């Protein structure tokens, strides 16, 4: 899908406030409300906009422990990888998971109430997955940048 400057402006404004009214968004980008509605609908149907949601502060929800976990697999057979991915998708502690190049096979962003809960996550979940050989934890001390709008 080819995006023009108006599309980019619409996307920026929706990322800043997904609850903005159609009328306010149309006014901000200089379009009629009906033309804007069609444009947003095309962005949704084209897969550019994948969902709408609220940005939540984990600390306000009692999730004060955050870590980046570098996971190394024991084997790379397709069944083991599929089982690992399915398990990770079900773990509420895992906020994000990336398959990457480099020393680790996967990188997880994990949120827990505290260190004890993280230890339970490791012992009762992650280390019980057959494909997992080891995991290295980097505790997040301070968040510098998160949930920034995608700009083009």
N, C-alpha and C positions, 0 to 999 in steps of 0.2 A: 504494500500500500504506500503510495506516494503521499507524504505529508507536506503541506504548505505552512507558511508562517501563521496563518489563522488556526490551523490544526494544532500547531505547537503551543500557541497561546491558550487554546481551549484545554489542552492536556496539562499545562502548567497550572492553570487556575483550578482545575478539578483535583489535581494532586494536592494543592494547598488547602482546598476545602471541598470535599466531595458532596457536601450538603448545600452548596450554592444553588440558588433557584435557577431554573431555566431562563427566566426573564433577566435576572442579574448577570448571568453568564453571557447571554446574548448582548446585553448592553455593554459589558466589558470588552467584548471582541468586535463590536460594531456590526452585529447581524440582527436580522429579525428572529424572533423566538422560534418560529416554525423552521426557518433555515438552519438555525443552530441545533434544534432537536434532531433534524435529519443528519446533520454533520456528526453529532455525538453518536447517534445510532449507527452510522457507518463505521465510526471508530470502534464501537463495541463489536459489531458484526465482523469487522476486519481483524479482530484479535489484538488491536492496539490497547484498548481498555479491556482488561481481563476481569476486574472486579472493583467494587467500591468497599470502603471500610473505614474504621476509626483507628487512629494511632494511639496505643495504650502505653502508659508508663509502667514497666514491669515492677519497679520498686513500690509504686502505689498499690500494686496487687499482692505485695508481700514476697515478690520474687527478687530477693536481694543478692543471689549468687548467680553470676554469669560466667561462662567459660567457652573458650574455643577448644574443641577436642579434635585432635588429629588421629584418625583411625587407620590402622594398618591391618589389612586382611591376610589370613593365612593362605587362602587359595583364591584364585580368580575364575573359578568355573562359573558358567552362567547361572546355574541353579543357586549356588551360594550367594552370588551377587543379588539375584532377585529376592531371595529370602532376607538378606541383610536390608535391602531397600524397603521391602514391605514392613519389616519390623520397625525401622527408623520412622517410616511414615505414620505409624501408630503411636509412637512415643510422644506424649504431650510435652515432655521436657525439651525435646528437640525442636527448636524454632526454625532452623534452617539447616540444610544439608547440601554439600557441594562435592561432586566427584571432580578431582583435580589432578593435575600433573604434579610431579615432585615426589618427595619422600613418602608422604602419607597418601593413602588412596582416597580418603574422604575427610572432609572438615565439617564439623557440626558446631552450631551455636546452640548452647544449652542453657536453659534458665531453671533454677530451683530456688526454693525458699532459703536454703542455707547449705553449708558444706556437708552437714550430715545427710541431708536429702540427696545431694549430689553423689555422695558415697553409695547410698542405696541404689541410685540410678545405675552407677557403674557395676556394682556387685550383683544386683538382681535383674538387670536388663542387659547392658552393653556387653559385659564379659561373658554372658551366657549365650550370646549369638555365636553359632559354630564358626562362622567365617572370620570372626574378629581375633586377630593375633595379639594386638596391643593397642593402647591408646595413650596419647600424651596430652595432658591438660595444660592449657594456658588460661589462668584466671584473669578475667577482665577487671582491671583496677579502676578504669575510668573510661567512659564512652566519650569519644571526641566528635563523631559524626554518625548519624543513623537516620534512616527513613527520610532521606532527601529526595525531592522530586527528580525524576528522570528528565534531563534536559537534552535537547538535540541541537 
